Amino acid sequence: VQLQASGGGLEHAGGSLRLSCAASRDISSIPWMGWYRQIAGNQRTFVASSSTDGTKNYSGAVKGRFTISRDNAKNTVYLQMNDLKPGDTVVYYCYADPMARGARDLFTWGRGTLVTVSS
């Protein structure tokens, strides 16, 4: 599967953005998909994930502000980001875990999309 992320940009603190991750094939059979984010020079950190059984997980930093969702008809995973904070300013990467291994080294990654939040 190939992933194409989009939707990043510049927003003011308190504003909203929606990231999209379009997959090259049917995502209804991909057990886990989600988002990580990365500050330059640091490891990628988990943001949110969504499974085919409807389970959703969020990091503590975004829980209550971000919502992950899937649109199987469009083969797309979304990350709705509300109440943005300057600390959300990083590059966001979508991923797919088609074998449900839970190992980042085995994930398929999309190219990052930059989110910048001004104070």
C-alpha positions in Angstrom: 0.0 0.0 0.0 1.1 3.5 -0.7 0.0 6.5 1.4 -0.3 10.1 0.5 -0.8 12.6 3.4 -2.1 16.1 2.9 -3.9 18.9 4.8 -1.1 20.5 6.7 -0.6 24.2 6.8 -0.5 27.3 9.0 -3.2 27.9 11.6 -3.6 30.1 14.7 -3.7 28.6 18.2 -7.2 27.5 19.0 -7.9 26.8 15.3 -8.6 23.5 13.5 -7.0 21.5 10.6 -7.9 18.2 9.1 -5.2 15.9 7.8 -6.0 13.3 5.2 -4.1 10.1 4.4 -5.2 8.6 1.0 -4.2 4.9 0.5 -3.6 3.3 -2.9 -5.8 0.3 -2.1 -8.8 -0.8 0.0 -8.2 0.1 3.7 -11.0 -2.0 5.1 -8.6 -4.9 5.3 -5.7 -3.0 6.9 -5.9 -3.7 10.6 -4.4 -0.5 11.9 -3.8 2.9 10.4 -2.9 6.1 12.1 -0.6 9.1 12.6 2.7 9.8 14.2 4.5 13.2 14.4 8.1 14.2 14.5 10.1 17.2 15.5 13.3 17.4 13.4 16.1 15.5 15.0 13.8 13.5 17.2 12.0 10.2 17.1 8.5 10.0 15.7 5.9 9.9 18.5 2.5 8.3 18.4 -0.5 10.5 17.8 -3.5 8.4 17.0 -4.5 5.0 15.6 -7.7 3.4 14.2 -8.4 -0.3 13.8 -10.9 -2.1 11.5 -12.9 -3.1 14.6 -13.5 0.5 15.5 -10.9 0.8 18.2 -9.2 4.2 18.4 -6.2 5.2 20.5 -4.8 8.6 21.2 -1.7 10.0 22.9 -2.3 11.9 26.0 -1.1 15.1 24.4 -3.9 15.1 21.8 -6.8 13.2 23.5 -9.9 15.3 23.6 -8.6 17.6 20.8 -7.9 15.3 17.9 -10.2 12.7 16.3 -9.1 10.0 13.9 -11.6 8.5 11.5 -11.7 6.2 8.4 -13.6 6.5 5.2 -13.4 3.1 3.6 -15.3 4.2 0.5 -12.5 6.8 -0.1 -9.7 4.7 1.2 -8.7 7.6 3.4 -7.9 8.1 7.1 -8.5 11.5 8.6 -7.1 13.3 11.6 -9.3 16.2 12.7 -7.3 18.5 14.9 -9.1 21.0 17.0 -7.9 23.5 19.6 -4.5 23.5 18.1 -1.6 24.6 20.2 1.9 25.9 19.3 3.3 22.6 20.6 1.4 20.8 17.8 3.8 22.4 15.3 5.6 19.4 13.8 5.6 17.2 10.7 2.8 14.6 10.8 3.1 11.1 9.2 0.4 8.7 8.4 1.1 5.0 8.6 -0.5 1.6 7.8 0.2 -1.6 9.8 -1.2 -4.2 7.4 0.1 -7.2 9.3 -0.9 -5.8 12.7 2.6 -6.4 14.0 2.7 -3.2 16.0 6.3 -2.7 15.0 7.1 0.7 13.5 9.9 -0.8 11.4 7.2 -2.8 9.6 4.8 0.1 9.1 4.2 1.6 5.7 4.7 5.4 5.9 3.4 8.2 3.9 5.3 11.4 3.3 5.0 13.9 6.1 2.8 17.0 6.1 3.8 20.0 8.1 1.5 21.7 10.6 2.5 25.1 11.9 0.5 26.6 14.8 1.1 30.3 15.6 0.5 31.7 19.0 
